[in-house]
C-alpha cells in the first residue's frame, strides 16, 4: 500500500517522465518473451537511425519488458542524481576512484584504446529497495532482488555496435555496467548514448507512472514504442499487423493462425489500455488505430533543454519531433494536427 501511494504521489507531481534515447525506444531491443521457464533466445538486432547511424545490439539473452522497466528506472535515477550533483556522477575516464575505474572499464571493454576513444557518460547509485520501488514492485524480498539482479545482468551483457554509415567508423560498448559497492549500494554506468539523451536535447519522453499502471508486458512495450514515436500533441495511425510484426517479427516458420490471432488480440488490448491513460487518446477502427498523445502540460517543468558541457549534441534532424521519420517507410502513417 505504501509503494502504491508513493507511485500515485509521483504521478501527480509530473508523470515521472524519463528521457530515453530515441534509437533505444524505436528499435526492437525489448520484446515480449514466452512465459515458459526455458532458455531465452539470443539478442541480435539492427536498427537504422536516420541517414547516418546504424545500431546493432547483441547479447546472450533477449530482453523483455522487465529489463526495459529497469532501464527506465535507472535513467530516471541518473537524471535526478545528475541534477543534484553533476560532478559526482560524471564519468569520463578521468575519475580515478576504484569504483569509477571498474565501471568505466566494464562499460568500454570492447573499445580499442578505450581510454582515448570512449565517450563521457554518467553513473548512478541506489539501493535494491529503491530500484524495486521505482520499478513498481510491491515487495522488496530476496526473490524480487534475485529477479532484478538477473535483469540487470542481462542489460550489462548487451553490446551496442554503432556504425557511422558515411564514414564507416564503428564504435562499440556495453549498454550498462554495474558493480555492488562496499557500501552494498548498486552502482551503474550508462552507455554514452543514453547519457547524451538525459543531458541534452533529442530524446523521447516515456512516462514511467503511465507504464506502471498498465496491466501487461505487451502494453508496456507498446507504450514505450509509441512514446518514442510521438511528441506530445501529435497524432499518427498504425496498423495492428504492423505492431504485431514489430514485436513478433516473422521468422522462417510463420506463426500458426491461432497464435497470430492471439497476438493481434493482445495488441488491441494493449492499445485500449493505453487509450485509458490520461495522456493518450486511442481510437480503434478496422485494422488500425489512430493514436493521439495529449499535450505534455507540466511534464517538462524544471527540465533544462541545455546540453551539458562535454556531451555531444544530437543533430536537429534526429530530434524527437521527427521520430516518425526514423521508422520504416510505410509502417506508420502520421497525421498532423
Phi and psi in degrees as GROMACS dihedral restraints (atoms count N, CA, C in turn):
[ dihedral_restraints ]
;  ai    aj    ak    al  type     phi  dphi    fc
    3     4     5     6     1   -63.0    20    10
    4     5     6     7     1   -40.0    20    10
    6     7     8     9     1   -67.1    20    10
    7     8     9    10     1   -40.4    20    10
    9    10    11    12     1   -63.2    20    10
   10    11    12    13     1   -42.8    20    10
   12    13    14    15     1   -63.0    20    10
   13    14    15    16     1   -40.2    20    10
   15    16    17    18     1   -61.8    20    10
   16    17    18    19     1   -43.5    20    10
   18    19    20    21     1   -63.2    20    10
   19    20    21    22     1   -38.5    20    10
   21    22    23    24     1   -65.6    20    10
   22    23    24    25     1   -40.8    20    10
   24    25    26    27     1   -63.3    20    10
   25    26    27    28     1   -45.4    20    10
   27    28    29    30     1   -63.5    20    10
   28    29    30    31     1   -37.6    20    10
   30    31    32    33     1   -63.4    20    10
   31    32    33    34     1   -42.2    20    10
   33    34    35    36     1   -66.1    20    10
   34    35    36    37     1   -24.7    20    10
   36    37    38    39     1   -88.1    20    10
   37    38    39    40     1     7.8    20    10
   39    40    41    42     1   141.0    20    10
   40    41    42    43     1     6.6    20    10
   42    43    44    45     1    86.9    20    10
   43    44    45    46     1    -0.2    20    10
   45    46    47    48     1    52.2    20    10
   46    47    48    49     1    56.9    20    10
   48    49    50    51     1   -72.4    20    10
   49    50    51    52     1   125.6    20    10
   51    52    53    54     1  -106.3    20    10
   52    53    54    55     1   134.8    20    10
   54    55    56    57     1   -87.4    20    10
   55    56    57    58     1   114.2    20    10
   57    58    59    60     1  -115.6    20    10
   58    59    60    61     1   129.9    20    10
   60    61    62    63     1   -57.4    20    10
   61    62    63    64     1   127.0    20    10
   63    64    65    66     1   -54.0    20    10
   64    65    66    67     1   -45.5    20    10
   66    67    68    69     1   -57.5    20    10
   67    68    69    70     1   -31.9    20    10
   69    70    71    72     1   -78.4    20    10
   70    71    72    73     1   -14.8    20    10
   72    73    74    75     1   -96.0    20    10
   73    74    75    76     1   -27.1    20    10
   75    76    77    78     1   -91.8    20    10
   76    77    78    79     1   -23.0    20    10
   78    79    80    81     1   -78.7    20    10
   79    80    81    82     1   179.6    20    10
   81    82    83    84     1  -100.5    20    10
   82    83    84    85     1    42.8    20    10
   84    85    86    87     1   -69.7    20    10
   85    86    87    88     1   -33.2    20    10
   87    88    89    90     1  -119.5    20    10
   88    89    90    91     1   134.4    20    10
   90    91    92    93     1  -141.3    20    10
   91    92    93    94     1   161.2    20    10
   93    94    95    96     1   -68.0    20    10
   94    95    96    97     1   138.0    20    10
   96    97    98    99     1  -118.9    20    10
   97    98    99   100     1   153.3    20    10
   99   100   101   102     1   -58.1    20    10
  100   101   102   103     1   147.1    20    10
  102   103   104   105     1   -79.4    20    10
  103   104   105   106     1    -9.1    20    10
  105   106   107   108     1   -66.9    20    10
  106   107   108   109     1   159.3    20    10
  108   109   110   111     1   -86.0    20    10
  109   110   111   112     1     8.7    20    10
  111   112   113   114     1   -70.5    20    10
  112   113   114   115     1   174.1    20    10
  114   115   116   117     1   -64.2    20    10
  115   116   117   118     1   145.9    20    10
  117   118   119   120     1   -78.5    20    10
  118   119   120   121     1   152.2    20    10
  120   121   122   123     1   -70.3    20    10
  121   122   123   124     1   159.3    20    10
  123   124   125   126     1   -71.4    20    10
  124   125   126   127     1   161.6    20    10
  126   127   128   129     1  -102.2    20    10
  127   128   129   130     1   126.0    20    10
  129   130   131   132     1  -156.8    20    10
  130   131   132   133     1    90.1    20    10
  132   133   134   135     1  -126.8    20    10
  133   134   135   136     1   144.1    20    10
  135   136   137   138     1  -118.0    20    10
  136   137   138   139     1   148.9    20    10
  138   139   140   141     1  -148.3    20    10
  139   140   141   142     1   125.8    20    10
  141   142   143   144     1   -91.4    20    10
  142   143   144   145     1   123.3    20    10
  144   145   146   147     1  -113.3    20    10
  145   146   147   148     1   103.8    20    10
  147   148   149   150     1    70.0    20    10
  148   149   150   151     1  -156.2    20    10
  150   151   152   153     1   -89.7    20    10
  151   152   153   154     1   -12.3    20    10
  153   154   155   156     1  -118.9    20    10
  154   155   156   157     1   -24.5    20    10
  156   157   158   159     1  -110.4    20    10
  157   158   159   160     1   136.1    20    10
  159   160   161   162     1  -124.1    20    10
  160   161   162   163     1   123.4    20    10
  162   163   164   165     1  -107.5    20    10
  163   164   165   166     1   142.3    20    10
  165   166   167   168     1  -131.9    20    10
  166   167   168   169     1   133.0    20    10
  168   169   170   171     1  -115.8    20    10
  169   170   171   172     1   127.3    20    10
  171   172   173   174     1  -135.4    20    10
  172   173   174   175     1   143.5    20    10
  174   175   176   177     1  -165.9    20    10
  175   176   177   178     1   164.9    20    10
  177   178   179   180     1   -66.7    20    10
  178   179   180   181     1   -33.5    20    10
  180   181   182   183     1  -130.7    20    10
  181   182   183   184     1   142.6    20    10
  183   184   185   186     1   -67.6    20    10
  184   185   186   187     1   160.6    20    10
  186   187   188   189     1  -109.7    20    10
  187   188   189   190     1   140.7    20    10
  189   190   191   192     1  -116.4    20    10
  190   191   192   193     1  -166.9    20    10
  192   193   194   195     1   -60.9    20    10
  193   194   195   196     1   -39.3    20    10
  195   196   197   198     1   -60.3    20    10
  196   197   198   199     1   -38.3    20    10
  198   199   200   201     1   -67.3    20    10
  199   200   201   202     1   -36.5    20    10
  201   202   203   204     1   -66.8    20    10
  202   203   204   205     1   -42.0    20    10
  204   205   206   207     1   -59.5    20    10
  205   206   207   208     1   -44.0    20    10
  207   208   209   210     1   -62.4    20    10
  208   209   210   211     1   -43.9    20    10
  210   211   212   213     1   -62.3    20    10
  211   212   213   214     1   -42.1    20    10
  213   214   215   216     1   -63.0    20    10
  214   215   216   217     1   -39.9    20    10
  216   217   218   219     1   -64.9    20    10
  217   218   219   220     1   -39.0    20    10
  219   220   221   222     1   -64.4    20    10
  220   221   222   223     1   -39.6    20    10
  222   223   224   225     1   -65.7    20    10
  223   224   225   226     1   -40.1    20    10
  225   226   227   228     1   -60.2    20    10
  226   227   228   229     1   -46.0    20    10
  228   229   230   231     1   -63.4    20    10
  229   230   231   232     1   -43.9    20    10
  231   232   233   234     1   -61.5    20    10
  232   233   234   235     1   -41.8    20    10
  234   235   236   237     1   -64.3    20    10
  235   236   237   238     1   -45.0    20    10
  237   238   239   240     1   -63.1    20    10
  238   239   240   241     1   -44.2    20    10
  240   241   242   243     1   -69.7    20    10
  241   242   243   244     1   -33.8    20    10
  243   244   245   246     1   -68.0    20    10
  244   245   246   247     1   -37.7    20    10
  246   247   248   249     1   -64.3    20    10
  247   248   249   250     1   -35.5    20    10
  249   250   251   252     1   -75.9    20    10
  250   251   252   253     1   -41.7    20    10
  252   253   254   255     1  -152.4    20    10
  253   254   255   256     1    80.2    20    10
  255   256   257   258     1   -60.4    20    10
  256   257   258   259     1   -36.5    20    10
  258   259   260   261     1   -65.3    20    10
  259   260   261   262     1   -30.7    20    10
  261   262   263   264     1   -75.0    20    10
  262   263   264   265     1   -29.2    20    10
  264   265   266   267     1  -106.7    20    10
  265   266   267   268     1    -6.0    20    10
  267   268   269   270     1   -68.7    20    10
  268   269   270   271     1   142.6    20    10
  270   271   272   273     1  -139.3    20    10
  271   272   273   274     1   113.1    20    10
  273   274   275   276     1  -140.8    20    10
  274   275   276   277     1    16.5    20    10
  276   277   278   279     1    92.2    20    10
  277   278   279   280     1   -17.0    20    10
  279   280   281   282     1   -90.2    20    10
  280   281   282   283     1   -15.0    20    10
  282   283   284   285     1   -74.3    20    10
  283   284   285   286     1   114.8    20    10
  285   286   287   288     1  -101.7    20    10
  286   287   288   289     1    14.6    20    10
  288   289   290   291     1   -67.6    20    10
  289   290   291   292     1   152.6    20    10
  291   292   293   294     1   -58.0    20    10
  292   293   294   295     1   -42.4    20    10
  294   295   296   297     1   -65.2    20    10
  295   296   297   298     1   -45.7    20    10
  297   298   299   300     1   -62.2    20    10
  298   299   300   301     1   -40.6    20    10
  300   301   302   303     1   -62.9    20    10
  301   302   303   304     1   -41.6    20    10
  303   304   305   306     1   -64.5    20    10
  304   305   306   307     1   -45.1    20    10
  306   307   308   309     1   -64.2    20    10
  307   308   309   310     1   -45.1    20    10
  309   310   311   312     1   -63.7    20    10
  310   311   312   313     1   -43.5    20    10
  312   313   314   315     1   -64.8    20    10
  313   314   315   316     1   -43.7    20    10
  315   316   317   318     1   -67.2    20    10
  316   317   318   319     1   -36.5    20    10
  318   319   320   321     1   -67.4    20    10
  319   320   321   322     1   -32.2    20    10
  321   322   323   324     1  -116.1    20    10
  322   323   324   325     1    26.2    20    10
  324   325   326   327     1   -64.1    20    10
  325   326   327   328     1   -20.6    20    10
  327   328   329   330     1   -95.0    20    10
  328   329   330   331     1     2.2    20    10
  330   331   332   333     1   -95.6    20    10
  331   332   333   334     1   118.7    20    10
  333   334   335   336     1   -60.5    20    10
  334   335   336   337     1   135.4    20    10
  336   337   338   339     1    50.3    20    10
  337   338   339   340     1    48.7    20    10
  339   340   341   342     1   -61.8    20    10
  340   341   342   343     1   -26.8    20    10
  342   343   344   345     1   -61.7    20    10
  343   344   345   346     1   -30.4    20    10
  345   346   347   348     1   -94.8    20    10
  346   347   348   349     1   -32.0    20    10
  348   349   350   351     1   -93.5    20    10
  349   350   351   352     1   -23.0    20    10
  351   352   353   354     1   -70.1    20    10
  352   353   354   355     1   151.4    20    10
  354   355   356   357     1   -92.2    20    10
  355   356   357   358     1   150.3    20    10
  357   358   359   360     1   -64.7    20    10
  358   359   360   361     1   152.5    20    10
  360   361   362   363     1  -152.4    20    10
  361   362   363   364     1  -162.1    20    10
  363   364   365   366     1  -132.2    20    10
  364   365   366   367     1   158.6    20    10
  366   367   368   369     1  -126.9    20    10
  367   368   369   370     1   166.7    20    10
  369   370   371   372     1  -147.3    20    10
  370   371   372   373     1   165.7    20    10
  372   373   374   375     1  -142.3    20    10
  373   374   375   376     1   150.8    20    10
  375   376   377   378     1  -165.5    20    10
  376   377   378   379     1   172.6    20    10
  378   379   380   381     1   -95.5    20    10
  379   380   381   382     1   161.8    20    10
  381   382   383   384     1   -59.8    20    10
  382   383   384   385     1   -40.7    20    10
  384   385   386   387     1   -64.2    20    10
  385   386   387   388     1   -35.8    20    10
  387   388   389   390     1   -68.0    20    10
  388   389   390   391     1   -39.8    20    10
  390   391   392   393     1   -61.2    20    10
  391   392   393   394     1   -43.7    20    10
  393   394   395   396     1   -58.6    20    10
  394   395   396   397     1   -45.5    20    10
  396   397   398   399     1   -63.1    20    10
  397   398   399   400     1   -43.6    20    10
  399   400   401   402     1   -64.6    20    10
  400   401   402   403     1   -30.2    20    10
  402   403   404   405     1   -86.8    20    10
  403   404   405   406     1     2.2    20    10
  405   406   407   408     1    85.9    20    10
  406   407   408   409     1    14.0    20    10
  408   409   410   411     1   -71.1    20    10
  409   410   411   412     1   142.8    20    10
  411   412   413   414     1   -92.1    20    10
  412   413   414   415     1    -6.2    20    10
  414   415   416   417     1  -133.9    20    10
  415   416   417   418     1   153.2    20    10
  417   418   419   420     1  -124.6    20    10
  418   419   420   421     1    26.9    20    10
  420   421   422   423     1   -76.1    20    10
  421   422   423   424     1  -179.3    20    10
  423   424   425   426     1   -64.0    20    10
  424   425   426   427     1   -35.5    20    10
  426   427   428   429     1   -63.9    20    10
  427   428   429   430     1   -41.4    20    10
  429   430   431   432     1   -64.8    20    10
  430   431   432   433     1   -41.0    20    10
  432   433   434   435     1   -63.6    20    10
  433   434   435   436     1   -41.0    20    10
  435   436   437   438     1   -61.1    20    10
  436   437   438   439     1   -42.9    20    10
  438   439   440   441     1   -65.9    20    10
  439   440   441   442     1   -43.1    20    10
  441   442   443   444     1   -66.1    20    10
  442   443   444   445     1   -39.3    20    10
  444   445   446   447     1   -61.7    20    10
  445   446   447   448     1   -42.1    20    10
  447   448   449   450     1   -62.2    20    10
  448   449   450   451     1   -40.0    20    10
  450   451   452   453     1   -65.2    20    10
  451   452   453   454     1   -39.9    20    10
  453   454   455   456     1   -65.7    20    10
  454   455   456   457     1   -39.3    20    10
  456   457   458   459     1   -62.1    20    10
  457   458   459   460     1   -42.2    20    10
  459   460   461   462     1   -61.7    20    10
  460   461   462   463     1   -41.3    20    10
  462   463   464   465     1   -62.0    20    10
  463   464   465   466     1   -39.6    20    10
  465   466   467   468     1   -67.9    20    10
  466   467   468   469     1   -25.9    20    10
  468   469   470   471     1   -80.2    20    10
  469   470   471   472     1    -9.9    20    10
  471   472   473   474     1   -78.6    20    10
  472   473   474   475     1   124.4    20    10
  474   475   476   477     1   -97.7    20    10
  475   476   477   478     1   131.5    20    10
  477   478   479   480     1  -105.6    20    10
  478   479   480   481     1   114.3    20    10
  480   481   482   483     1   -99.9    20    10
  481   482   483   484     1   128.1    20    10
  483   484   485   486     1  -124.5    20    10
  484   485   486   487     1   116.0    20    10
  486   487   488   489     1  -114.1    20    10
  487   488   489   490     1   127.4    20    10
  489   490   491   492     1   -84.8    20    10
  490   491   492   493     1   110.4    20    10
  492   493   494   495     1   -67.3    20    10
  493   494   495   496     1   -24.6    20    10
  495   496   497   498     1   -75.8    20    10
  496   497   498   499     1   -43.2    20    10
  498   499   500   501     1  -100.7    20    10
  499   500   501   502     1   -12.4    20    10
  501   502   503   504     1    68.3    20    10
  502   503   504   505     1    11.6    20    10
  504   505   506   507     1   -71.4    20    10
  505   506   507   508     1   138.5    20    10
  507   508   509   510     1  -120.3    20    10
  508   509   510   511     1   135.2    20    10
  510   511   512   513     1  -130.5    20    10
  511   512   513   514     1   142.9    20    10
  513   514   515   516     1  -139.8    20    10
  514   515   516   517     1   157.9    20    10
  516   517   518   519     1  -176.3    20    10
  517   518   519   520     1   171.4    20    10
  519   520   521   522     1   -77.2    20    10
  520   521   522   523     1   156.2    20    10
  522   523   524   525     1   -66.5    20    10
  523   524   525   526     1   -48.5    20    10
  525   526   527   528     1  -146.4    20    10
  526   527   528   529     1   165.1    20    10
  528   529   530   531     1  -133.4    20    10
  529   530   531   532     1   155.4    20    10
  531   532   533   534     1  -148.8    20    10
  532   533   534   535     1   155.0    20    10
  534   535   536   537     1  -143.8    20    10
  535   536   537   538     1   147.6    20    10
  537   538   539   540     1   -94.6    20    10
  538   539   540   541     1   115.6    20    10
  540   541   542   543     1   -77.2    20    10
  541   542   543   544     1   170.0    20    10
  543   544   545   546     1   -60.7    20    10
  544   545   546   547     1   -22.6    20    10
  546   547   548   549     1   -83.5    20    10
  547   548   549   550     1     5.7    20    10
  549   550   551   552     1    64.0    20    10
  550   551   552   553     1    19.5    20    10
  552   553   554   555     1   -95.7    20    10
  553   554   555   556     1   151.9    20    10
  555   556   557   558     1   -86.5    20    10
  556   557   558   559     1   123.6    20    10
  558   559   560   561     1  -114.2    20    10
  559   560   561   562     1   129.1    20    10
  561   562   563   564     1  -132.2    20    10
  562   563   564   565     1   139.5    20    10
  564   565   566   567     1  -115.0    20    10
  565   566   567   568     1   146.1    20    10
  567   568   569   570     1  -106.7    20    10
  568   569   570   571     1   147.7    20    10
  570   571   572   573     1   -53.0    20    10
  571   572   573   574     1   143.3    20    10
  573   574   575   576     1   -61.2    20    10
  574   575   576   577     1   -29.4    20    10
  576   577   578   579     1   -67.4    20    10
  577   578   579   580     1   -38.2    20    10
  579   580   581   582     1   -64.7    20    10
  580   581   582   583     1   -40.9    20    10
  582   583   584   585     1   -67.5    20    10
  583   584   585   586     1   -39.3    20    10
  585   586   587   588     1   -59.6    20    10
  586   587   588   589     1   -42.0    20    10
  588   589   590   591     1   -67.9    20    10
  589   590   591   592     1   -32.6    20    10
  591   592   593   594     1   -67.9    20    10
  592   593   594   595     1   -33.9    20    10
  594   595   596   597     1  -112.1    20    10
  595   596   597   598     1     5.5    20    10
  597   598   599   600     1  -153.6    20    10
  598   599   600   601     1  -176.7    20    10
  600   601   602   603     1   -72.4    20    10
  601   602   603   604     1   160.9    20    10
  603   604   605   606     1    95.6    20    10
  604   605   606   607     1    62.3    20    10
  606   607   608   609     1  -146.5    20    10
  607   608   609   610     1   158.2    20    10
  609   610   611   612     1   -91.5    20    10
  610   611   612   613     1   148.3    20    10
  612   613   614   615     1  -105.3    20    10
  613   614   615   616     1   114.3    20    10
  615   616   617   618     1  -113.7    20    10
  616   617   618   619     1   121.0    20    10
  618   619   620   621     1   -83.7    20    10
  619   620   621   622     1   108.2    20    10
  621   622   623   624     1   -67.9    20    10
  622   623   624   625     1   -32.6    20    10
  624   625   626   627     1   -65.5    20    10
  625   626   627   628     1   -38.2    20    10
  627   628   629   630     1   -62.9    20    10
  628   629   630   631     1   -47.3    20    10
  630   631   632   633     1   -56.9    20    10
  631   632   633   634     1   -45.8    20    10
  633   634   635   636     1   -71.5    20    10
  634   635   636   637     1   -13.8    20    10
  636   637   638   639     1   -87.0    20    10
  637   638   639   640     1    -9.6    20    10
  639   640   641   642     1   -79.5    20    10
  640   641   642   643     1   150.2    20    10
  642   643   644   645     1   -96.9    20    10
  643   644   645   646     1    -0.2    20    10
  645   646   647   648     1  -143.8    20    10
  646   647   648   649     1   156.4    20    10
  648   649   650   651     1   -63.3    20    10
  649   650   651   652     1   -40.6    20    10
  651   652   653   654     1   -66.4    20    10
  652   653   654   655     1   -35.6    20    10
  654   655   656   657     1   -64.0    20    10
  655   656   657   658     1   -39.6    20    10
  657   658   659   660     1   -63.7    20    10
  658   659   660   661     1   -42.2    20    10
  660   661   662   663     1   -66.7    20    10
  661   662   663   664     1   -43.3    20    10
  663   664   665   666     1   -64.5    20    10
  664   665   666   667     1   -40.4    20    10
  666   667   668   669     1   -60.5    20    10
  667   668   669   670     1   -45.1    20    10
  669   670   671   672     1   -64.7    20    10
  670   671   672   673     1   -39.4    20    10
  672   673   674   675     1   -65.0    20    10
  673   674   675   676     1   -47.9    20    10
  675   676   677   678     1   -64.5    20    10
  676   677   678   679     1   -35.7    20    10
  678   679   680   681     1   -64.1    20    10
  679   680   681   682     1   -30.0    20    10
  681   682   683   684     1   -80.4    20    10
  682   683   684   685     1   -24.6    20    10
  684   685   686   687     1   -83.6    20    10
  685   686   687   688     1   -36.6    20    10
  687   688   689   690     1  -114.5    20    10
  688   689   690   691     1   126.7    20    10
  690   691   692   693     1   -75.7    20    10
  691   692   693   694     1   158.2    20    10
  693   694   695   696     1   -55.6    20    10
  694   695   696   697     1   143.8    20    10
  696   697   698   699     1    69.0    20    10
  697   698   699   700     1    28.7    20    10
  699   700   701   702     1  -122.0    20    10
  700   701   702   703     1   159.9    20    10
  702   703   704   705     1  -133.9    20    10
  703   704   705   706     1   146.9    20    10
  705   706   707   708     1  -150.5    20    10
  706   707   708   709     1   163.7    20    10
  708   709   710   711     1  -113.1    20    10
  709   710   711   712     1   143.0    20    10
  711   712   713   714     1  -147.9    20    10
  712   713   714   715     1   139.0    20    10
  714   715   716   717     1   -81.9    20    10
  715   716   717   718     1   146.8    20    10
  717   718   719   720     1   -59.2    20    10
  718   719   720   721     1   -39.7    20    10
  720   721   722   723     1   -61.9    20    10
  721   722   723   724     1   -36.5    20    10
  723   724   725   726     1   -62.7    20    10
  724   725   726   727     1   -45.9    20    10
  726   727   728   729     1   -66.8    20    10
  727   728   729   730     1   -39.7    20    10
  729   730   731   732     1   -62.1    20    10
  730   731   732   733     1   -41.7    20    10
  732   733   734   735     1   -66.8    20    10
  733   734   735   736     1   -33.6    20    10
  735   736   737   738     1   -67.5    20    10
  736   737   738   739     1   -42.4    20    10
  738   739   740   741     1   -91.2    20    10
  739   740   741   742     1   -21.9    20    10
  741   742   743   744     1  -130.0    20    10
  742   743   744   745     1    75.8    20    10
  744   745   746   747     1   -57.1    20    10
  745   746   747   748     1   147.3    20    10
  747   748   749   750     1   -65.8    20    10
  748   749   750   751     1   140.5    20    10
  750   751   752   753     1  -118.3    20    10
  751   752   753   754     1  -174.7    20    10
  753   754   755   756     1   -65.9    20    10
  754   755   756   757     1   -20.9    20    10
  756   757   758   759     1  -114.7    20    10
  757   758   759   760     1   101.2    20    10
  759   760   761   762     1   -61.4    20    10
  760   761   762   763     1   151.8    20    10
  762   763   764   765     1   -65.8    20    10
  763   764   765   766     1   145.9    20    10
  765   766   767   768     1   -68.7    20    10
  766   767   768   769     1   160.1    20    10
  768   769   770   771     1   -56.0    20    10
  769   770   771   772     1   -40.1    20    10
  771   772   773   774     1   -67.0    20    10
  772   773   774   775     1   -38.6    20    10
  774   775   776   777     1   -65.0    20    10
  775   776   777   778     1   -41.3    20    10
  777   778   779   780     1   -64.1    20    10
  778   779   780   781     1   -41.8    20    10
  780   781   782   783     1   -63.0    20    10
  781   782   783   784     1   -40.0    20    10
  783   784   785   786     1   -64.6    20    10
  784   785   786   787     1   -39.9    20    10
  786   787   788   789     1   -64.1    20    10
  787   788   789   790     1   -43.3    20    10
  789   790   791   792     1   -62.6    20    10
  790   791   792   793     1   -38.1    20    10
  792   793   794   795     1   -64.0    20    10
  793   794   795   796     1   -40.4    20    10
  795   796   797   798     1   -64.1    20    10
  796   797   798   799     1   -38.8    20    10
  798   799   800   801     1   -63.6    20    10
  799   800   801   802     1   -46.3    20    10
  801   802   803   804     1   -62.5    20    10
  802   803   804   805     1   -41.3    20    10
  804   805   806   807     1   -63.4    20    10
  805   806   807   808     1   -39.5    20    10
  807   808   809   810     1   -63.6    20    10
  808   809   810   811     1   -43.7    20    10
  810   811   812   813     1   -65.4    20    10
  811   812   813   814     1   -38.7    20    10
  813   814   815   816     1   -63.7    20    10
  814   815   816   817     1   -40.4    20    10
  816   817   818   819     1   -63.7    20    10
  817   818   819   820     1   -41.7    20    10
  819   820   821   822     1   -65.4    20    10
  820   821   822   823     1   -37.7    20    10
  822   823   824   825     1   -64.0    20    10
  823   824   825   826     1   -21.2    20    10
  825   826   827   828     1   -83.1    20    10
  826   827   828   829     1    -8.8    20    10
  828   829   830   831     1   -74.7    20    10
  829   830   831   832     1   148.3    20    10
  831   832   833   834     1   -61.2    20    10
  832   833   834   835     1   -30.4    20    10
  834   835   836   837     1   -85.6    20    10
  835   836   837   838     1     1.6    20    10
  837   838   839   840     1  -136.2    20    10
  838   839   840   841     1   153.8    20    10
  840   841   842   843     1  -133.7    20    10
  841   842   843   844     1   121.5    20    10
  843   844   845   846     1  -127.8    20    10
  844   845   846   847     1   128.4    20    10
  846   847   848   849     1  -118.1    20    10
  847   848   849   850     1   122.3    20    10
  849   850   851   852     1   -97.3    20    10
  850   851   852   853     1   124.8    20    10
  852   853   854   855     1  -147.7    20    10
  853   854   855   856     1   122.3    20    10
  855   856   857   858     1    64.7    20    10
  856   857   858   859     1  -127.0    20    10
  858   859   860   861     1  -103.4    20    10
  859   860   861   862     1    15.2    20    10
  861   862   863   864     1  -143.9    20    10
  862   863   864   865     1   169.9    20    10
  864   865   866   867     1  -123.9    20    10
  865   866   867   868     1   143.6    20    10
  867   868   869   870     1  -102.6    20    10
  868   869   870   871     1   120.7    20    10
  870   871   872   873     1  -116.5    20    10
  871   872   873   874     1   125.3    20    10
  873   874   875   876     1  -120.7    20    10
  874   875   876   877     1   129.6    20    10
  876   877   878   879     1   -99.8    20    10
  877   878   879   880     1   121.2    20    10
  879   880   881   882     1   -70.0    20    10
  880   881   882   883     1   161.9    20    10
  882   883   884   885     1   -57.2    20    10
  883   884   885   886     1   146.8    20    10
  885   886   887   888     1   -70.7    20    10
  886   887   888   889     1   -23.6    20    10
  888   889   890   891     1    62.7    20    10
  889   890   891   892     1  -122.1    20    10
  891   892   893   894     1   -95.4    20    10
  892   893   894   895     1    15.9    20    10
  894   895   896   897     1   -54.9    20    10
  895   896   897   898     1   -42.7    20    10
  897   898   899   900     1   -93.1    20    10
  898   899   900   901     1     7.4    20    10
  900   901   902   903     1   -58.8    20    10
  901   902   903   904     1   128.6    20    10
  903   904   905   906     1    80.1    20    10
  904   905   906   907     1     2.3    20    10
  906   907   908   909     1  -101.9    20    10
  907   908   909   910     1   110.4    20    10
  909   910   911   912     1   -66.7    20    10
  910   911   912   913     1   140.3    20    10
  912   913   914   915     1   -95.2    20    10
  913   914   915   916     1     0.7    20    10
  915   916   917   918     1   -78.5    20    10
  916   917   918   919     1   133.0    20    10
  918   919   920   921     1   -65.8    20    10
  919   920   921   922     1   148.6    20    10
  921   922   923   924     1   -88.4    20    10
  922   923   924   925     1   138.9    20    10
  924   925   926   927     1   -56.2    20    10
  925   926   927   928     1   131.5    20    10
  927   928   929   930     1    99.0    20    10
  928   929   930   931     1    -7.3    20    10
  930   931   932   933     1  -111.3    20    10
  931   932   933   934     1   138.7    20    10
  933   934   935   936     1   -67.3    20    10
  934   935   936   937     1   147.0    20    10
  936   937   938   939     1   -91.7    20    10
  937   938   939   940     1   133.6    20    10
  939   940   941   942     1   -75.7    20    10
  940   941   942   943     1   136.2    20    10
  942   943   944   945     1   -60.2    20    10
  943   944   945   946     1   143.3    20    10
  945   946   947   948     1   -54.9    20    10
  946   947   948   949     1   -33.3    20    10
  948   949   950   951     1   -66.8    20    10
  949   950   951   952     1   -13.6    20    10
  951   952   953   954     1  -105.5    20    10
  952   953   954   955     1    16.2    20    10
  954   955   956   957     1   -77.8    20    10
  955   956   957   958     1   171.1    20    10
  957   958   959   960     1   -66.6    20    10
  958   959   960   961     1   -30.1    20    10
  960   961   962   963     1   -63.1    20    10
  961   962   963   964     1   -19.9    20    10
  963   964   965   966     1  -105.6    20    10
  964   965   966   967     1    24.3    20    10
  966   967   968   969     1   -62.0    20    10
  967   968   969   970     1   -30.4    20    10
  969   970   971   972     1   -63.0    20    10
  970   971   972   973     1   -24.7    20    10
  972   973   974   975     1   -78.0    20    10
  973   974   975   976     1   -12.4    20    10
  975   976   977   978     1   -87.8    20    10
  976   977   978   979     1    -8.7    20    10
  978   979   980   981     1   -94.1    20    10
  979   980   981   982     1   164.6    20    10
  981   982   983   984     1   -61.9    20    10
  982   983   984   985     1   139.2    20    10
  984   985   986   987     1   -56.7    20    10
  985   986   987   988     1   130.9    20    10
  987   988   989   990     1    90.6    20    10
  988   989   990   991     1   -13.7    20    10
  990   991   992   993     1   -79.0    20    10
  991   992   993   994     1   -37.4    20    10
  993   994   995   996     1  -113.6    20    10
  994   995   996   997     1   145.0    20    10
  996   997   998   999     1  -123.8    20    10
  997   998   999  1000     1    84.0    20    10
  999  1000  1001  1002     1   -71.9    20    10
 1000  1001  1002  1003     1   150.7    20    10
 1002  1003  1004  1005     1  -125.5    20    10
 1003  1004  1005  1006     1   145.4    20    10
 1005  1006  1007  1008     1   -91.1    20    10
 1006  1007  1008  1009     1   147.5    20    10
